[in-house]
């Protein structure tokens, strides 16, 4: 019996905590000039990781592009296929300001084989379009499930 792999990207969603948006307003003595500063303008905030931003990071080609990437690159581990192991591997990672991915981790496991395959493929990912906050590229933590299903 031929086994086929069906990979479904359930949802590309950032984690549910919203980042606080704030700015400092300084007025000149004449109250004519208002200078608005962004919290991201300081060196101390360069390493800040956002969980929600004005413009979410995106994979080249969007959701459809990411699905094609997964279908092309994921190889169902033979041992998991033999044991009929299926399920959703939940990953979290940081989309850096340059679009690269870092700190890729499994946050909800299915099996060591499927977890390793999900990690391997995400490490192959091309650069994403970074998240934008206050017109600047920022680091964004992203979480998503990758579904492994045998038919």
NUTOR-804462 format. One record per atom (N, C-alpha, C): residue in one letter; x, y, z. Coordinates in steps of 0.02 Angstrom, whole numbers, plus 50000, padded with zeros to 5 digits. Atoms other than C-alpha are relative to their C-alpha. Example, Ala and Ser with C-alpha at 12.3 -4.5 7.8 and 13.67 -1.06 7.14 Angstrom:
residues 2
A500454994150000A506154977550390A500455006050000S499584994149997S506844994750357S499615005550037
END
This chain:
residues 151
X500424994150000X500005000050000X500445006150000X499594994150006X500735016649948X499795005250052X500134994949950X500895029550085X500145006849969X499884993350024X500705047550038X500005004850058X499924995149947X501125062550139X499565006049985X500404994050006X499925076650166X500225004850053X499764995049952X500695091850246X499555006049996X500464994449997X499525105350301X500275005150049X499824994649955X500025121850372X499355002550029X500634998249969X498655125050497X499905007650003X500074992849995X498955143350532X500685003050016X499404996249984X500395155350528X499775005750044X500254994949955X500025165550681X500545001750051X499544997849948X501105175650796X499694998350067X500275001549935X500935171850980X499525005550021X500574995749985X499445180051062X500135005950045X499874994449957X500305192551175X500165006149958X499894994050038X500265210251110X500565004150030X499464995649977X501795221251121X499715006850015X500234993349984X501545237951202X500305004949951X499774994850044X501665252751087X499995006550040X499984993749964X502235268751166X500505004649967X499524995250026X503135284451118X500075005550052X499904994449954X503875298751214X499935006449961X500124993650032X503335316251171X500355005450040X499644994549968X504455330851209X499805006449964X500194993750031X503925348451180X500555005150013X499514994649991X505045363251154X499695005350045X500274994849956X504865378251269X499445004049966X500514996050035X503825386851134X499394995749981X500545004650018X502705371451111X499854999949925X500115000150072X502915373550922X500254993549969X499715006150028X503995358250891X499854994250046X500125006149962X503465341050946X500454994649970X499565005350022X504745327150936X499734993550028X500265006549978X504075309550941X500554994949992X499485005150002X505325296150985X499704993150008X500235006849996X505065277750962X500424996250050X499595003949954X505605265351095X500534995949963X499525003950039X506515256050955X500605004149978X499454995750020X507655271050926X500614999250045X499445000449954X508745266951075X500384993449991X499585006050005X510175254651077X499754994650047X500245004949951X509425246251230X499434995849973X500575003750027X507895241051130X500154996349936X499835003550063X508825234050978X499904992550005X500085007249991X508745216551051X499304997950021X500685001549978X506915217651102X499654995449949X500375004650042X505825203651035X499265001550007X500714998550001X504055208150986X499604993649990X500455005650013X502595196050988X499415002249957X500514997350045X501395207350894X500275006649973X499734994150032X501855220950771X499505002849950X500444996850048X501045232950649X499964995949935X499985004250060X501595222050501X500364993550018X499725006549982X501865203550533X500544997849950X499515002950046X503375194450460X499634995449951X500325004550048X502975184450304X500524996249960X499595004350041X503715170350205X499965002549928X500044997950071X504175174450023X499454995949965X500565003450032X502595170249926X499414999050046X500555000449954X501505171350080X499854992950024X500235006449973X500505156950152X500084994449948X499955005050054X500445147749984X500744998249987X499295001250010X502325149749962X500294995650054X499765003949944X502645142650134X499754992849994X500275006750008X501505127850101X500394996249946X499605003150053X502435124249937X500704998150025X499345001349972X504095125550029X499984993750044X500055005949957X503525112750159X499904993649959X500145005950040X502825100650030X500634997849962X499405001650038X504435101549929X500564997150044X499425001649959X505625099450075X499904994950056X500105004749945X504815088850211X500004992949973X499985007250015X505205070350204X499764996450063X500275003549942X504145059650318X500514994950023X499515004849976X505355049950427X499734992949995X500235006950010X505235031350382X499784996650065X500195003349937X505185025650564X499335002650025X500654997249980X503735037550601X499444997449955X500505002650048X502825031650444X499834992750016X500115007049983X503055013350492X499574999250062X500385000349937X502365016650665X499345003949996X500614996250012X500955027250590X499935006050049X500004994249955X501445042250699X499805006149960X500244993950032X500505058050651X499885005350053X500174994749954X500165074850729X500295006649981X499754993250011X500585093250741X500605001450043X499414997749965X502325098850788X499965007650003X500034992749993X502245116450858X500705002850010X499344996849998X503775127150827X499935007350020X499944992849989X504285144150888X500685002149975X499374997450025X505645154950813X499965007549998X499964992850005X506215172750795X500175001849928X499844997250065X506135181750629X500415006350015X499544994449985X507635193450639X499865006049954X500094993850040X507725211150569X500204999049927X499795001250069X508615204450413X499584994549967X500445005250028X507265190950387X500234992950014X499775006849984X508325176250444X499624997450062X500335003249943X507635163950572X500524998050050X499545002249947X508455160750739X499594997050057X500305003049940X508095151550901X499394995649982X500545004450021X507025138450813X499964994250050X500095005149948X506305126850945X499314996749993X500635003549995X504945113850967X499685001950067X500344998449937X503665119551095X499464994950016X500475005549987X502465104951074X500204994249954X499715005650036X503165088151022X499484994849980X500395005950020X502415073450929X500434993850010X499525005449992X503905061750917X500685002849983X499344997450016X505785064250908X500135000449925X499885000050073X505795059650722X499645005749965X500384994650032X504415071750671X500255006850024X499734993749974X505115085450784X500645001849963X499364998850034X506835083550705X499895002149927X500144998350070X506105084350529X499725007149994X500284993250001X505105100050567X500565005150012X499434995649987X506675108250639X500475000449940X499555000150057X507745102850492X499745004349943X500294996250055X506565110350365X499975007550016X500034992949983X506325126650459X500695003249998X499324997450003X508215128750469X500215001249927X499864999050071X508225127750277X499635006049971X500444994750025X506965141850261X500395005949972X499694993850024X507445156550152X499805005750046X500164994249958X507395173750230X499285002249989X500684997450000X505685180650272X500035007649992X500064992849994X505085198450256X499925001350075X500024999049927X505395205150432X499365003550023X500554996349970X504075211850549X500185007450004X499894992849999X503855230650550X499625003150059X500304996249946X503515241650701X500285007149997X499794993050005X503565260650692X500475001149940X499644999350064X504215259450512X500704997150000X499335003149996X505725249250565X499934992550005X499975007249994X506155230950546X500184998350072X499885002149931X506085222450716X500014992450005X500005007249986X506365205250790X499314997950024X500675002249982X504735195550804X500014992550015X500075007049984X504385179150893X499364997549966X500545002850040X503265168050788X499914992850021X500145007049984X502425151450827X499544997249947X500445003150049X501625139150708X500024992450006X500015007250002X501085121150692X500194997549930X499895003650063X501705109350557X499684993250009X500405006149993X500505095050530X500304994449957X499775006050035X501145077750483X499424995149998X500575004450007X499775066650414X500154994749947X499935005550048X499855049650329X499304998549972X500645001950029X498485044850208X500004992749981
END
